Amino acid sequence: MSGTTILVIDDDASIHRAVEQRLEGVVDQVLKADSPTKGLQIAIQDKPDVILLDLNMPQIDGFKVCRHLQENPTTHDIPIVFLTADRNPDNLAKALNAGASDYISKPFNAVELEARVRVALRTKQMIDLLQERARIDALTGLSNRAAMDDALIAATSAFHRTGQPLALLMLDLDHFKKINDTYGHGIGDDVIRKVGMSIRGGRRPYDIACRFGGDEFGVILAQTDTVCAEQIAERIIDGVNKIKIRAGSDEIDVACSGGLASASEMPNGFEPAELLKAADEALYSAKREGRNRLAVAEPSD
């Protein structure tokens, strides 16, 4: 497996050497911590794919470390494999009940160590895949609202920290309810899918497009000043407005309205929700002005 990292938390340096030697070629990097405190710090900072955790350590035992890892959102989904010389079935059951996915007996058998680590790595890959799918809108393949919220927080933070340009485009389909009511939700879904494809094709590779909900979409335009953002927004809206859907003998024309807000026009220290509100208000202005157009948020004091 490539691009994989494991963390060994054990106060015995010989264990670190043995794991590193026996997992050469299985993982790309072995991080080492000789104390629970250091191990927790590394786990939070580097987010390894798998943690090998000594069950019996001074000061803080493996059960407590495991509990800390399970309670921290950053490390909650990392598979934990206990390292232990303890053969007591009750203690091994307690280890698994504490949140560990497996355990390896000391002294290691090289074949067993490799096999159990590979299983843990596959578990992590499955967790990552499920999390990724949970952030994707199934109908369009775009990011979903939760993913957009996170991306907008990160982009706003980058703007405040470095001044990196940022704009937010919100889109809403015009008269979409009428399409659903007239032709049914199957045709409505076809419209949403085609719009998603069009938005994906109209954005740049580093822009983040999402289905915000229903027939509303959002595009985070990164590294973009206001003038350039308007050009991209117009291009995206034009692409959506060219969509035509067949419904029996009818041909449906699709149209949308857009609202654009630029971070450079916002008050100092604005929050992501404020940028979203500004883009939404611009979108409502576009609707009031006759739909099928782009409106740009006015500068705020």
C-alpha positions in Angstrom: 0.0 0.0 0.0 1.3 3.4 -0.8 1.1 6.7 1.0 0.5 5.1 4.3 1.7 6.1 7.8 1.5 4.3 11.1 2.3 5.7 14.6 3.9 3.4 17.2 3.2 4.6 20.8 5.4 2.5 23.1 8.0 3.3 25.7 10.3 0.5 24.5 12.7 1.7 21.7 13.3 -1.9 20.7 9.6 -2.2 19.7 10.0 0.9 17.5 12.9 -0.7 15.7 11.2 -4.1 15.3 8.0 -2.5 13.9 10.0 -0.3 11.5 12.1 -3.2 10.3 9.2 -5.7 9.9 6.9 -3.2 8.2 9.4 -2.0 5.6 7.7 -2.1 2.3 4.2 -2.4 3.9 3.9 1.2 5.0 5.7 4.3 3.8 6.4 5.9 7.1 6.6 4.8 10.7 6.2 7.6 13.3 7.5 6.8 16.8 6.5 8.1 20.3 8.0 6.9 23.5 5.3 8.4 25.8 1.5 8.7 25.7 1.7 12.5 25.8 4.0 12.6 22.8 1.9 10.0 21.0 -1.3 12.0 21.4 0.5 15.1 20.1 1.8 13.3 17.0 -1.5 11.6 16.3 -3.4 14.9 16.3 -0.7 16.7 14.3 0.1 14.0 11.7 -3.1 12.0 11.6 -1.6 8.6 10.8 -3.5 5.8 9.1 -3.1 3.3 11.9 -1.9 3.6 15.5 0.0 0.8 17.2 -0.5 1.4 20.9 1.2 -0.3 23.9 -1.3 -1.4 26.4 0.9 -1.2 29.4 2.8 2.1 29.8 3.8 4.1 32.8 1.8 7.2 33.8 -1.0 6.8 31.3 -2.0 3.3 30.3 -3.1 2.3 26.8 -6.8 2.3 27.8 -6.8 6.0 28.7 -4.8 6.9 25.6 -7.2 5.0 23.5 -10.1 6.8 25.1 -8.4 10.2 24.4 -7.9 9.2 20.8 -11.6 8.1 20.4 -12.9 11.3 22.0 -10.9 13.6 19.7 -12.7 14.4 16.4 -9.3 14.6 14.7 -8.2 11.1 15.6 -11.6 9.4 16.2 -11.5 7.4 13.0 -7.9 6.1 13.1 -7.8 2.3 13.7 -6.0 1.5 16.9 -4.1 -1.8 17.3 -3.0 -2.6 20.8 0.4 -4.1 21.5 0.4 -6.3 24.5 2.2 -9.2 26.2 -1.0 -9.7 28.3 -2.7 -13.0 27.5 -5.6 -12.4 29.9 -8.8 -12.8 27.8 -10.7 -10.3 30.0 -8.0 -7.6 29.4 -8.0 -8.3 25.7 -11.8 -8.0 25.6 -11.5 -4.8 27.6 -9.0 -3.5 25.0 -11.3 -4.1 22.1 -14.3 -2.6 24.0 -12.2 0.5 24.6 -12.3 1.2 20.9 -9.3 -0.7 19.5 -9.9 -2.6 16.2 -7.4 -5.3 17.0 -4.4 -6.4 19.1 -1.0 -7.9 18.5 0.8 -10.1 21.0 4.3 -9.4 22.1 6.8 -10.7 21.1 5.7 -10.1 17.5 5.4 -12.7 14.8 6.5 -10.9 11.7 3.8 -12.5 9.5 1.1 -11.8 12.0 2.2 -8.2 12.5 2.1 -7.5 8.8 -1.2 -9.2 8.3 -2.9 -7.3 11.1 -1.5 -4.0 10.0 -2.7 -4.6 6.5 -6.2 -5.3 7.8 -6.1 -2.1 9.8 -5.0 -0.1 6.8 -7.8 -1.6 4.7 -10.2 -0.5 7.5 -8.9 3.0 7.3 -9.2 3.1 3.5 -12.9 2.0 3.9 -13.5 4.7 6.5 -12.0 7.4 4.3 -14.0 6.2 1.3 -17.3 6.3 3.3 -16.4 9.8 4.7 -15.6 11.0 1.2 -18.9 9.7 -0.2 -20.8 11.3 2.7 -19.5 14.7 1.5 -20.7 14.1 -2.1 -24.1 14.9 -3.4 -25.3 11.6 -4.9 -27.4 13.1 -7.7 -24.8 15.5 -9.2 -21.5 14.2 -7.9 -20.7 17.7 -6.6 -19.7 18.4 -3.0 -22.6 18.6 -0.6 -23.6 21.4 1.8 -21.4 20.0 4.7 -18.4 19.9 2.4 -19.1 23.5 1.2 -19.4 24.8 4.7 -16.0 23.4 5.6 -14.4 24.7 2.4 -15.9 28.2 2.9 -14.5 28.3 6.5 -11.1 27.4 5.2 -11.2 29.9 2.3 -12.4 32.7 4.6 -9.6 31.9 7.0 -7.1 32.0 4.2 -8.5 35.4 3.1 -8.1 36.9 6.6 -4.7 35.4 7.1 -3.0 36.1 3.7 -5.5 38.2 1.8 -5.9 35.4 -0.8 -8.8 36.6 -3.0 -12.2 34.9 -2.6 -15.7 35.2 -4.0 -18.8 33.1 -3.5 -21.4 32.5 -6.2 -24.9 31.2 -5.3 -27.1 29.9 -8.0 -30.9 29.0 -8.0 -32.8 27.5 -10.9 -35.6 29.6 -12.3 -39.1 28.1 -12.1 -37.8 24.7 -11.1 -41.0 23.9 -9.1 -43.0 24.3 -12.3 -40.8 21.7 -14.1 -41.3 19.2 -11.3 -45.1 19.9 -11.1 -45.5 19.6 -14.9 -43.1 16.8 -15.8 -42.5 14.9 -12.6 -39.5 14.5 -10.3 -37.8 12.1 -12.7 -37.4 14.9 -15.2 -36.5 17.3 -12.3 -33.7 15.0 -11.3 -32.4 15.0 -14.9 -32.4 18.8 -14.8 -30.4 18.8 -11.5 -27.9 16.3 -12.9 -27.3 18.3 -16.1 -27.0 21.5 -14.1 -24.4 19.8 -11.9 -22.4 18.7 -15.0 -22.6 22.2 -16.5 -21.4 23.9 -13.3 -18.5 21.4 -13.0 -17.5 22.1 -16.6 -17.7 25.9 -16.1 -15.7 26.2 -13.0 -11.9 26.2 -12.8 -10.1 23.1 -11.4 -9.4 24.8 -8.0 -12.9 26.2 -7.6 -15.3 24.2 -5.3 -18.8 23.6 -6.6 -21.5 22.1 -4.5 -25.2 21.3 -4.5 -26.3 23.5 -1.7 -29.8 21.9 -1.5 -32.8 21.3 -3.7 -32.2 23.4 -6.9 -29.7 25.7 -5.3 -25.9 25.5 -6.0 -22.8 27.2 -4.7 -19.4 27.8 -6.1 -16.4 29.0 -4.0 -14.2 31.0 -6.4 -10.7 30.9 -5.0 -7.8 33.2 -5.9 -10.3 35.4 -7.8 -10.8 39.2 -7.7 -14.2 40.7 -8.2 -13.9 41.4 -11.9 -12.6 37.9 -12.7 -15.3 36.3 -10.4 -18.0 38.1 -12.3 -16.6 36.8 -15.6 -16.6 33.2 -14.3 -20.0 33.6 -12.8 -21.5 34.8 -16.1 -19.8 31.9 -17.9 -21.3 29.4 -15.4 -24.8 30.9 -15.7 -24.6 31.0 -19.5 -23.7 27.3 -19.5 -26.7 26.4 -17.3 -29.0 28.5 -19.5 -27.9 26.5 -22.6 -29.2 23.2 -21.1 -32.2 21.7 -22.8 -34.0 18.6 -21.5 -36.4 16.4 -23.5 -39.6 15.4 -21.8 -41.7 13.4 -24.3 -42.5 15.7 -27.2 -41.5 18.8 -25.1 -38.1 20.5 -24.9 -37.5 22.2 -21.5 -35.3 25.3 -21.4 -33.3 25.6 -18.2 -32.4 28.9 -16.7 -30.9 30.1 -13.4 -30.2 33.3 -11.4 -27.0 34.0 -9.6 -25.8 36.1 -6.7 -22.1 36.9 -6.3 -20.3 38.2 -3.2 -16.6 39.1 -3.0 -14.6 38.9 0.2 -12.8 42.1 -0.6 -16.1 44.0 -0.4 -17.0 42.6 3.0 -16.4 44.2 6.4 -13.1 43.5 8.2 -13.1 40.2 10.1 -16.4 38.9 8.4 -17.5 35.4 9.2 -18.2 32.7 6.5 -22.0 33.0 7.2 -21.9 36.7 6.4 -20.3 36.1 3.0 -23.0 33.5 2.3 -25.7 35.9 3.4 -24.3 38.6 1.1 -24.3 36.1 -1.9 -27.9 35.0 -1.0 -29.1 38.6 -0.8 -27.6 39.3 -4.2 -29.3 36.1 -5.6 -32.7 37.4 -4.3 -32.0 40.7 -6.0 -31.4 38.8 -9.3 -34.8 37.1 -8.8 -36.6 40.3 -8.1 -35.0 42.0 -11.2 -36.5 39.4 -13.5 -34.4 36.2 -13.1 -32.0 34.6 -15.5 -29.3 37.0 -14.6 -26.4 37.7 -12.2 -26.5 40.2 -9.3 -23.4 41.3 -7.4 -23.5 42.2 -3.7 -22.9 45.8 -2.9 -19.8 46.7 -0.8 -20.4 46.5 3.0 -19.0 48.9 5.6 
